Amino acid sequence: MAMKIFNARAATEEYMATHSLTFSTPEMTLKKFAMWLGEPINNSEEKEGTMPRLMSYIEDKKAKSKTSFLESMPDVNDTFQPSGAVTKMYGHLENTTVPKPVSSLHDIAAPKTCIGCGFEIKSNARYCTSCGKKQL
């Protein structure tokens, strides 16, 4: 069984590599990115016609019969990977981990276990990332 997923990481990396965001606000960047994803491009699968660029980032992913909530999450990591206009400026920092700011004391506390399944979760988690049960 295969499910269709949107590869947002690939789309974002391509957009950032081909567009300069020097004088752009985050809101403007998101609007431009959304418009870019909606632009019609030549359909590579069919000889004729066009399709929205968004469709070129839809991929088949094998769905496991017992896929956990955590396994179905998108691919995210905490490494700083410069792209686009800042690549040259930060080239020497590729694949380095950028520390997250501590927003509260809960972020630095020891992890706790889920009250439903016993899975280890963050101390300030409201829901379990394994079973989805609401925490107290």
C-alpha positions in Angstrom: 0.0 0.0 0.0 1.4 3.4 -1.0 0.3 6.8 0.2 0.9 10.1 -1.5 2.9 12.7 0.4 4.1 16.2 -0.4 7.9 16.6 -0.2 8.0 20.1 1.3 11.7 19.9 2.1 12.6 19.4 -1.6 10.2 22.1 -2.7 11.5 24.6 -0.2 15.2 23.8 -1.0 14.6 24.4 -4.7 12.6 27.6 -4.1 15.3 29.0 -1.8 18.1 28.1 -4.2 16.4 29.9 -7.1 15.0 33.0 -5.4 16.6 35.9 -3.6 14.8 36.8 -0.3 17.0 39.7 0.6 14.2 42.3 0.9 11.4 39.9 1.7 9.3 39.6 4.9 8.3 36.1 6.1 4.7 36.8 5.0 5.8 37.9 1.5 8.1 34.8 1.2 5.2 32.5 2.1 2.9 34.2 -0.4 5.5 34.0 -3.2 6.3 30.4 -2.3 2.6 29.5 -2.5 2.3 31.3 -5.9 5.4 29.5 -7.2 3.9 26.1 -6.2 0.8 26.9 -8.1 2.5 28.0 -11.3 1.8 25.7 -14.3 4.8 23.7 -15.6 5.1 21.1 -18.4 3.9 17.7 -17.3 6.8 15.4 -17.5 4.7 12.2 -17.2 2.3 13.1 -20.0 3.6 14.5 -23.3 0.9 17.2 -23.5 -0.5 19.7 -21.0 0.7 21.4 -17.9 0.2 20.8 -14.2 0.8 22.9 -11.0 4.4 22.8 -9.9 3.1 21.4 -6.5 2.3 18.1 -8.2 5.9 17.6 -9.1 6.7 17.3 -5.4 4.1 14.6 -4.7 5.8 11.3 -4.0 4.6 7.8 -3.2 5.7 6.5 0.2 5.2 3.0 1.2 2.7 2.9 4.1 3.5 0.3 6.8 0.5 -1.6 8.0 1.2 -0.6 11.6 2.6 2.9 11.1 3.0 4.7 14.3 2.1 8.4 14.7 5.8 9.2 15.1 6.8 7.4 11.9 4.2 9.2 9.8 5.6 12.6 10.9 7.5 14.6 8.2 11.3 14.5 8.1 12.5 17.3 10.3 15.9 17.9 11.9 17.7 20.7 13.9 20.7 21.1 11.6 21.3 24.5 10.0 21.6 24.0 6.3 22.2 27.3 4.5 20.6 27.8 1.1 19.8 30.4 -1.4 21.4 33.9 -0.9 23.1 33.0 2.4 24.9 29.9 1.2 28.3 31.6 0.6 28.0 33.6 3.8 27.4 30.5 5.9 29.2 27.9 3.8 31.7 27.1 6.5 28.8 26.2 9.0 27.2 23.5 6.9 25.4 20.7 8.8 26.1 22.2 12.2 23.5 22.0 14.9 22.0 25.3 16.0 20.9 25.3 19.6 17.3 26.0 20.2 16.5 28.9 22.6 15.1 27.8 25.9 11.6 29.3 26.2 10.8 27.9 29.6 12.1 25.7 32.4 10.0 22.9 31.1 12.3 22.7 28.0 15.3 21.8 30.1 13.5 19.4 32.4 13.9 15.6 32.1 11.6 13.8 29.7 8.5 12.0 31.1 6.6 8.9 30.0 3.2 8.8 28.5 0.3 8.0 30.8 -1.2 5.8 28.1 1.6 3.7 26.6 4.7 4.6 28.6 6.6 6.1 25.6 9.2 8.7 26.5 8.0 12.2 25.6 9.1 15.8 26.3 8.3 17.1 29.8 6.0 19.8 28.5 4.2 17.6 25.9 0.4 17.9 25.9 -0.1 14.8 23.7 2.0 11.6 23.3 3.9 11.4 20.0 3.4 7.6 19.9 -0.2 7.0 20.8 -1.7 10.5 20.8 -3.2 10.3 24.3 -3.7 13.7 26.0 -1.3 14.1 29.0 -2.3 15.5 32.4 
